[in-house]
Amino acid sequence: MKEPRTKGLVYSTDTGKTCPGCGHPVKQCCCSKKKSLPQGDGLVRVSRQTKGRKGSGVCLITGLAVGETELKELAKVLKQQCGAGGAVKNGVIEIQGDHRQTLVDALIRLGYKAKLAGG
């Protein structure tokens, strides 16, 4: 990480405003891109969705306020317990197939407040 600049360019006609911390254009600033944990209401929701998957259903697990690496580790554990594949996309765990009750039970055993969501 670069040292913060105390003097220098503030605005450029080529790039627009520049960050005083790193000197890059504001849109490409590297010093303010600290990822924060997603905010939630403390409930983990497990739902089933088939939209956009040609009829194949997946279970979606949303509302987890953990980092990306912890999310991937949790997804791995849940996939092993269900014996199914899955993925982590945009902070949501997707497990292939209809394993809603199994997932809720596993999340409760791991210490999360989980519930079924949707129909």
C-alpha positions, 0 to 999 in steps of 0.5 A: 500500500502506498504512503498517503500523499500530503501534497499533489494533484487534486483534479486532472482534466484527463481523469477527474478528481483524484484521491488524496490518499493514493493519488489514483482517480477516485473511481480507481481508488485502492485505499478506500476499497475495504470490504465490509461485512454484509448487514443483516437482521440476524436471521439466515433464510433458506429458500428454494428457487427454480427461476432461470435454471430450466426447472432445476431447483436450488436452495438459496441461503441468504442473510449470512453476515460472514466474510467471503472465505468463511462463506466458502468454508461454510458452503463446503460443509453444507454441500458435504452434508447434503451430498450435493454440489453448489456455489457461492455467488454474490454473498449467497450460497446455492446448493443444488437440489431441494435440501431445505430442511437438512440445511436449516437443521445443519445451520442451527447445529452450527449456531445460526438462527435459521428458518425456511423462507418462501413457499 
